[in-house]
Amino acid sequence: MTRRPLLEFEKPLVELEKQIEQIRQLARDSEVDVTQQLQQLESLAAKRRQEIFRSLTPAQKIQVARHPQRPSTLDFIQMFCDDWVELHGDRRGNDDQALVGGIGRLGDRPVLLIGNQKGRDTRENVARNFGMATPGGYRKAMRLMDHADRFRLPILTFIDTPGAYAGLQAEEQGQGEAIAVNLREMFRLRVPIIATVIGEGGSGGALGIGVADRLLMFEHSVYTVASPEACASILWRDATKAPDAAAALRITGYDLLELGVADEVLKEPSGGNNWAPLDAGKILRAALDRHLDQLLTLSEQEIRDARYSKFRAMGRFIEKTSQDFDDVA
């Protein structure tokens, strides 16, 4: 049996998993009926898993979002998209493997799909640059989005990156400019754009494909201006304070729903998407269909106006007056 990697807070489930596997082995090796015992243990394991995942801290959610077996962009595309054809290249000599895109069909709707792509192991992660796109990746994404706009194809983006690649060569090739161009140009697109944070959404690397009419987030995904480790190093010069930074940054789906950044939080199967990826795919597919149905009733101008208004409304806050402070005192 190939054992799924367990996160630190999942370790209380290890003993139960061992017992379940021993009983299954006993059933295979003998004619003893262990159905009742197996059902009891599986029910107990499911209950404990639900209890654990119902009370995750922001720092623990980051661990789930980064899980190596969490479904990736290509996994979701293969689950629910027919006639997928990947498109390559930014037409400037680069084809970034950390950001993939292409044309597919969602039911009877032709759509353009773009997303960050991580690997399952070290070799794949090196090939995919750990999901961190270079300037060529963002230029490829923008080329494909222009193609979608020209042929009136709705755009679906899948965000799963710790951030844009911050290497010297990426800076020399215009990393900041490439992301800034995407931010500007995505506002003018005339087609619906739905972005889904399927794992880790980090910094401008995520926002480079995240200017959307709807932002969906899976329950245990995160979306943040900077990684908690980087934030802790900047604020306290101590990366071990990352859990405190994660809580302060308000990076979870429900935090961002309250702040008006996210539009919907998608429930995950018990134990997270890595436990039941096919169920996660069904949940995401249903949400995409629902939001596309809503957006496709709008005119092109209504879509652009609503997108502009959505982002203009972000970041608002209310300043306390001197009277408010007097009342507190």
ZIKALIN-V894238 format. One line per field, one symbol per residue. burial: + if it has 9 or more other ideal C-beta (glycine too) atoms within 8 Angstrom, else -. A space follows every 10 residues. Layout:
burial->???
This chain:
burial->-----++-++ --++-++-++ +-++-++--- ---+---+-- ++-+++-+++ -++--+++++ +++++++--+ +++++++-++ +--+--+--+ ---+-+++++ ++++++---- +++++++++- ---+++-+++ ++++++++++ +++++++++- --++++++++ +++++----+ +-+-+--++- +++-+++-+- ++++++++++ ++++++++++ ++++++++++ ++++-++++- +++------- +++++++-++ +++-+++-+- -+-+++-+++ +++++++--+ +++++-+++- ++--+--+-- --++-+++-+ +--+------ ----+----
